[in-house]
Amino acid sequence: MVNLPSTLKLPHVIDKEITSELTTKRMSGPFSIAQDNAIFGRHFCMSPLGLVEKLPGSGKWRTISHQSKEDTSGDSMNGWLNADDFPTKYYLANTTADLMQMFFTMLYDMTLTFDPYCPS
């Protein structure tokens, strides 16, 4: 499987990322396909890498793995999942902040009323 075009434009960014992962031992390799088959003991799936600019115009890049990219057989990493089995809800940041403020306010109020020397 071929990486996304963004990696071909900035190969040094991908090289730096992989070198960093190898140096910190969060990744091992590189391995040939024959070595991978020996390690996994069977067929394995992989996803193409891509780059997305963190903030447009910043020149700072985030490496992504395209989990929905189909291979020549029409299979993808995400293709084996049923989205109905993993319902997702999205909230606005200010809604989440309001919920957290309410939680911490309740927690703070509880600490004010708690007296470890006075059994209830």
Protein Blocks (a to p, Z undefined) as FASTA:
>chain_A
ZZdfklmmmmmlmmmmmmmmmmnopagcdddfklmmmmnopacdddddddddfbghklpa
cddddfkbccfkopafklmpcfklmccddddfklmmmmmmmmmmmmmmmmmmpcfklcZZ
